[in-house]
Amino acid sequence: MDARVKDKLSHYVGGRRVEGQSGRYGDVYNPAIGEVTRQVPLASTEEVQAIIENAASAFPDWAQTPSARRSQVLYRFRELLVKRLDELAEILSSEHGKTLDDAKGSITRGLEVVEFACGISQLLKGEYSEGVSAGVDSWSMRQPLGVCAGITPFNFPAMVPMWMFPIAIACGNSFVLKPSERDPSCGLRLAELMTEAGLPDGVLNVVNGDKEAVDALLTDRRIQSVSFVGSTAVGEYIYQTGCAHGKRVQALCGAKNHMVVMPDADMDQVVDSVMGAAYGSAGERCMAVSVVVVVGDETADEMMSRLKPRISALKVGAYNQEGVEMGPVVTPDAKDRIRGYIDRGVEEGAELVVDGRDVEVKGYENGCFVGATVFDKVEPGMSIYEDEIFGPVLSVVRAGSYDEAVSLVNDHEYGNGTAIFTRDGDVARDFTHRIQIGMVGVNVPIPVPLAFHSFGGWKRSLFGDQYIHGPEGVRFYTRMKTVTARWPSGIRSGAVYNFKRGGEH
Ligand code: NAD
């Protein structure tokens, strides 16, 4: 191991940290300094199988635990999240790079899912029909699935796991989390806090690893469901492989979110919104705005003249430096990949208005920094328009009309988020109806649904048909059972050989 590497991480199994046995490790960077600071064990298939066994043994007792007692664990977990917010943000930012305030905001968004899951007794209430036939009653209930798995991306190492396990566990399932190997420490700490909150050992486990660990989860018959959040290529593979092995799968994937700016939009609001939505978290958000479609050259010229100085002045630095608005990207590889896209944008003929390739941060010369970048006059077909760059690179496309803008959004392969900026209610209403996208904002640049709604995209941004968290989260982690019951004192109909209309006996 590199002499500078301080920490060797572990897995979390049966309520405690467990050392990796495979002998394989991955590097975890602190992206602000560009150095490897931790090593994460990459689990073998056998290690994953042992972890699944642990989760499977914990399931029956947990499923039998009354829902009100399950939610008490989540109430205590919520209190611990509040108490440990600073510590969690420091862990998160030191591996991901986002600013501490942004890290805290994202943890709070996860905490809101925990708060939603605390109401599980209400959420699991079934339906009851008295007297569906003479002396016959019928009711439905939702029951847990068994062992559920979650495979999560690097960009929200606390929030995205909390989109999954609090609801799955509240529903009575046990859970195996496979966090991103690029920033795994948050997942481990969250599992420890669940134990501290009173969760029985084995109900929440964390396995660290790469493709080998994921494949072991996808093919194991004891895993009932797989929740995935990550890139489209991997998500499609996970959906197909998981389904082929009989699992329920939801795979939330990549994005290229377009923000449409109409000529009547409030330009101050537009500029503020673009700054936060394109460059917050260095553009490493699946709901980041990466394309702005401006209707009309005059509007585009005005927006660019206001945006350019703001983008050039954006303060880039380490996550814990005072006044920093944008941190580094996650690894040296990500930095090279993003800079490569800027090179290609220039080669393909887009107009590079602000170039972030050579940004320098004093005292952090080896950090994984890419400065805020904007291209004007981008066109469909260019790689900076078609691909998800997942960095602080914004493309501005000029459209001749509203209809052209709508077609651009609808024709793109991704369908996660979009927004329209306008003062015209008719246009906004038409947009929300016609647009082929899962989450839509009207003068709201990042329309992320809150915890009590469900989150998900359309087209190649989601494989599977259930969104995550909110009511669809509860449906995803449970299955329905419907009971029809008659008691001996009821009316007897003798042997019946033919189906009859409902209500007849
Ligand atoms: P990624 O697809 O590289 O990794 C996600 C997970 O899949 C990780 O746990 C990783 O270990 C695993 N994985 C990677 N390659 C694999 C393979 N070949 N086989 C099996 N498993 C594999 O994604 P990332 O780079 O960590 O995250 C960024 C991506 O996530 C972006 O595309 C972003 O849009 C997407 N994302 C989507 C949402 C959403 O809700 N739609 C939210 C956050 C992030």
Residues whose N, C-alpha, C, O or C-beta is under 5 A from the ligand:
A	BS01	NAD	I151 T152 P153 F154 N155 K178 P179 S180 E181 G209 D210 K211 V214 V229 G230 S231 T232 V234 L252 C253 G254 A255 C286 S461
